[in-house]
Amino acid sequence: MAAIQDPTLVKLCAQLASRLSISLASARRQVEQAAAREGHRDVERRRAMAESMLAALDKDNGDHARQLDALLENSEGDGNFILED
């Protein structure tokens, strides 16, 4: 049976996923890996890690979704870019 997820952590990961234009699972994995690198495994530390990652994005003020769109537009003219397979 899957473990019960902390709703606050899930919400923070969802915000992170939205800002980075990635999946919720990818955002959660990033938070868990960053917390594990620092030796923290408890939920409170993972929440703090997610909050610090969101704060770093706010400080960066970059629009990552727009950057991804620009990269994809540039790739479409490339001969190695496959639109469909």
BELGI-V391750 format. One record per residue. N is the residue number from 1. RES is the residue in one small letter. SS is DSSP state (a for helix, b for strand, c for the rest). Layout:
N:RES:SS
N:RES:SS
//
This chain:
1:m:c
2:a:c
3:a:c
4:i:c
5:q:c
6:d:c
7:p:a
8:t:a
9:l:a
10:v:a
11:k:a
12:l:a
13:c:a
14:a:a
15:q:a
16:l:a
17:a:a
18:s:a
19:r:a
20:l:a
21:s:c
22:i:c
23:s:c
24:l:a
25:a:a
26:s:a
27:a:a
28:r:a
29:r:a
30:q:a
31:v:a
32:e:a
33:q:a
34:a:a
35:a:a
36:a:a
37:r:a
38:e:c
39:g:c
40:h:c
41:r:c
42:d:c
43:v:a
44:e:a
45:r:a
46:r:a
47:r:a
48:a:a
49:m:a
50:a:a
51:e:a
52:s:a
53:m:a
54:l:a
55:a:a
56:a:a
57:l:a
58:d:a
59:k:a
60:d:a
61:n:c
62:g:c
63:d:c
64:h:a
65:a:a
66:r:a
67:q:a
68:l:a
69:d:a
70:a:a
71:l:a
72:l:a
73:e:a
74:n:a
75:s:a
76:e:a
77:g:c
78:d:c
79:g:c
80:n:c
81:f:c
82:i:c
83:l:c
84:e:c
85:d:c
//
